[in-house]
Amino acid sequence: LMDAVGRFVGGGFAKMFVADAFSNRSRMEFLAAPLMVVHGEGDRLIPQAHGRELFDLCPHERKMFVSPTGIGHNDDLLRDRKHLIGPMLQFFPLPDYCFDDFV
């Protein structure tokens, strides 16, 4: 949160007004579950580099980074199945189903 606010008001001001209660960077090393990050390339609120950094910091071997082109922070990920649905079907195991034609 502090990084996002800092982009608009400056890092020094952000530290004065916003507590970094959700420091994702410091917690990533403890992640023991698979990780799928979906971060649109067109996100102007939270830079895509932030999502990529968290992805890179994740120690889990099973992880996926999805970066839909032209998708911003609050855009509809369901308008094209390649943005979210396809990657989800590849990432999450669904026994007894085959989605080769869908993805």
C-alpha positions as a Markdown table, in Angstrom:
| # | Residue | x | y | z |
|---|---|---|---|---|
| 1 | Leu | 0.0 | 0.0 | 0.0 |
| 2 | Met | 2.8 | 2.4 | 0.9 |
| 3 | Asp | 4.3 | 1.9 | -2.6 |
| 4 | Ala | 1.1 | 2.7 | -4.3 |
| 5 | Val | 0.5 | 5.9 | -2.3 |
| 6 | Gly | 4.2 | 6.8 | -2.6 |
| 7 | Arg | 3.8 | 6.8 | -6.4 |
| 8 | Phe | 1.3 | 9.7 | -6.2 |
| 9 | Val | 2.5 | 11.7 | -3.2 |
| 10 | Gly | 6.2 | 10.7 | -2.8 |
| 11 | Gly | 7.7 | 8.0 | -0.6 |
| 12 | Gly | 8.5 | 10.3 | 2.3 |
| 13 | Phe | 4.9 | 11.6 | 2.5 |
| 14 | Ala | 3.5 | 8.1 | 2.2 |
| 15 | Lys | 5.4 | 7.0 | 5.2 |
| 16 | Met | 4.0 | 9.8 | 7.3 |
| 17 | Phe | 0.3 | 9.0 | 6.4 |
| 18 | Val | 0.1 | 5.3 | 5.6 |
| 19 | Ala | 1.2 | 2.4 | 7.7 |
| 20 | Asp | 2.5 | -0.6 | 5.7 |
| 21 | Ala | 0.3 | -3.1 | 7.6 |
| 22 | Phe | 0.3 | -5.4 | 4.6 |
| 23 | Ser | 3.9 | -5.7 | 3.7 |
| 24 | Asn | 3.6 | -8.4 | 1.0 |
| 25 | Arg | 7.4 | -8.4 | 0.3 |
| 26 | Ser | 8.3 | -9.3 | 3.9 |
| 27 | Arg | 5.7 | -12.2 | 3.9 |
| 28 | Met | 6.4 | -13.8 | 0.6 |
| 29 | Glu | 9.3 | -15.9 | 1.9 |
| 30 | Phe | 6.9 | -17.7 | 4.2 |
| 31 | Leu | 4.4 | -18.6 | 1.5 |
| 32 | Ala | 4.1 | -22.4 | 1.4 |
| 33 | Ala | 1.3 | -22.7 | -1.2 |
| 34 | Pro | 1.2 | -22.4 | -5.0 |
| 35 | Leu | 0.9 | -18.9 | -6.2 |
| 36 | Met | -0.9 | -17.4 | -9.2 |
| 37 | Val | -0.5 | -13.7 | -9.8 |
| 38 | Val | -2.8 | -11.9 | -12.3 |
| 39 | His | -1.7 | -8.4 | -12.9 |
| 40 | Gly | -2.8 | -6.4 | -15.9 |
| 41 | Glu | -0.2 | -4.6 | -18.0 |
| 42 | Gly | -2.3 | -1.5 | -18.1 |
| 43 | Asp | -2.6 | -1.1 | -14.3 |
| 44 | Arg | -1.9 | 2.5 | -13.5 |
| 45 | Leu | -2.7 | 2.3 | -9.8 |
| 46 | Ile | -0.4 | -0.6 | -8.8 |
| 47 | Pro | 2.6 | -1.0 | -11.2 |
| 48 | Gln | 2.9 | -4.4 | -12.9 |
| 49 | Ala | 6.5 | -4.5 | -11.6 |
| 50 | His | 5.0 | -4.8 | -8.1 |
| 51 | Gly | 3.1 | -8.0 | -9.0 |
| 52 | Arg | 6.2 | -9.3 | -10.8 |
| 53 | Glu | 8.4 | -8.6 | -7.8 |
| 54 | Leu | 6.1 | -10.5 | -5.5 |
| 55 | Phe | 6.0 | -13.4 | -8.0 |
| 56 | Asp | 9.8 | -13.5 | -8.1 |
| 57 | Leu | 10.1 | -13.4 | -4.3 |
| 58 | Cys | 7.8 | -16.4 | -3.9 |
| 59 | Pro | 9.9 | -19.4 | -3.0 |
| 60 | His | 7.3 | -22.0 | -4.1 |
| 61 | Glu | 8.2 | -23.9 | -7.3 |
| 62 | Arg | 4.6 | -24.0 | -8.5 |
| 63 | Lys | 3.7 | -20.5 | -9.5 |
| 64 | Met | 2.3 | -18.7 | -12.5 |
| 65 | Phe | 2.4 | -15.0 | -13.5 |
| 66 | Val | -0.4 | -13.9 | -15.8 |
| 67 | Ser | -0.2 | -10.4 | -17.4 |
| 68 | Pro | -3.2 | -9.6 | -19.6 |
| 69 | Thr | -2.4 | -6.9 | -22.2 |
| 70 | Gly | -4.5 | -3.8 | -21.9 |
| 71 | Ile | -6.1 | -4.7 | -18.6 |
| 72 | Gly | -6.1 | -2.1 | -15.9 |
| 73 | His | -6.6 | -2.2 | -12.1 |
| 74 | Asn | -10.3 | -2.6 | -12.1 |
| 75 | Asp | -11.0 | -3.9 | -15.6 |
| 76 | Asp | -13.1 | -7.0 | -16.3 |
| 77 | Leu | -10.9 | -10.0 | -16.4 |
| 78 | Leu | -13.8 | -12.2 | -17.6 |
| 79 | Arg | -14.4 | -10.3 | -20.9 |
| 80 | Asp | -11.8 | -12.6 | -22.5 |
| 81 | Arg | -11.2 | -16.2 | -21.2 |
| 82 | Lys | -7.4 | -15.8 | -21.9 |
| 83 | His | -7.2 | -13.2 | -19.1 |
| 84 | Leu | -8.2 | -15.4 | -16.2 |
| 85 | Ile | -10.3 | -18.5 | -16.9 |
| 86 | Gly | -7.7 | -20.1 | -19.2 |
| 87 | Pro | -4.8 | -19.6 | -16.9 |
| 88 | Met | -6.9 | -20.8 | -13.9 |
| 89 | Leu | -7.8 | -24.0 | -15.7 |
| 90 | Gln | -4.1 | -24.6 | -16.4 |
| 91 | Phe | -2.9 | -23.8 | -12.9 |
| 92 | Phe | -5.5 | -25.4 | -10.7 |
| 93 | Pro | -5.8 | -29.2 | -10.9 |
| 94 | Leu | -9.3 | -30.4 | -11.8 |
| 95 | Pro | -9.4 | -34.2 | -11.8 |
| 96 | Asp | -11.3 | -36.0 | -14.5 |
| 97 | Tyr | -11.6 | -32.9 | -16.7 |
| 98 | Cys | -9.8 | -32.0 | -19.9 |
| 99 | Phe | -9.9 | -28.4 | -21.1 |
| 100 | Asp | -7.5 | -28.6 | -24.0 |
| 101 | Asp | -10.1 | -27.2 | -26.4 |
| 102 | Phe | -11.0 | -24.4 | -24.1 |
| 103 | Val | -7.5 | -23.0 | -23.3 |
